[in-house]
Structure formats: structure tokens, C-alpha cells
Amino acid sequence: MMEPKEILENYYLDTRWHLLEVAAMLDRLQRAGGSQELRKQLLDEALALLASETAEPNRTERLLNLFSKLDLRHAKEEN
């Protein structure tokens, strides 16, 4: 297992880039008048989830479960 410093050294720049991409998309959405649809709500929930500290580091699993709500909704709409 890598040490915390190694993890930051290996992943910091890529993670920073991805966060900047998220920020840019949210800025574009806000300038366009915002949105109340489920996808935006899920993104807001995902950001809160990422910022949370939990006893178990299972953010990936929790995000997958969160975004499965959108998949389930689309599946219901198609039937």
C-alpha cells in the first residue's frame, strides 16, 4: 500500500484537473440559467458525498449507488 504522500504525488495533478473540469461545467450550467433536473441534483449530492469524511473510505461505491438512481429512472421511462 502506498503512503499518503506517495498517493498525493501520483494523483494530485490529475485529480486537480478533473476538479477544474467539474467546476467549469458547473459554471457553464449556472450561466445558462441552472437546472433542477435529476442529473444536476445527483451532481450536487455527489459533490457533498466526496467532501464528506466517513469511517469507511467507500466513496466510489456510494457514488455508483447514487448515480444508479439516474439509470433506474431512465429504465422506467423507457418502459
N, C-alpha and C positions, 0 to 999 in steps of 0.2 A: 504494500500500500504506500502511496506517495505521502510525503509530508505536506502540510498546508502550504508552506512556502513554494514547494515544487508545483503544486496544483495551480497556484496563482501565477507562477512564472510560465507555466504551459498554456493556461487557458484565459488569462486576463484580457489580452488584446482581442481575441475572437469574441469573447463574451461582451466586452465593451462595444465592439462593432455591432453585434446583434441588438444590444440595448439601444444604441443610437438609431438603428433601423426601426425599432418599435416606437421610439419617441417621434421619429419623423412621420411615421404612418398615423400616429395619434394626432399630431399637429395638423396633418392634411385633413383628417376626418373632422377635426374641430373647426378648421377654417371653412369647410364645406357645409357647416351647419350642424354637425354632430349626428348622432344616431341613437335610437332607443331600441334597435333590434337585438335579437338574442346574441348574435356574434359579438357585438360591442359589449354587451353585458358580461359575456363569458370572458372577454379580454380583460375587463375591469376586475373580475373575480380572480383571473389568473395572475394578474399583477399583484393583487393583495396576497394571494397564496404564495407567490415567490418571495415576497417580503417577510412572510411570517417565519418565526422560529418555532420549531416543534421538537419534541423529544426524539422523534424518529425522522431521519432525513429521507422522506419519501415524497418529495415534491413532484418528481416525474410521474409517479403512479397517480398522485392526486390530480395533476394536470390532465393526464389521459382520461381519468374518470370524469373530470369537468367537461372536457371537450366532447366526450361521448354523448353528452346531452344534445349537442347540435346534430350529431349523426342520427340519434334516435328520433329527433324531431323531423329531420329530412325524410327518414324512412317512413314515418307516419304520414307525412304529407304526400308521398308518392303513392300510397295505397288508397 
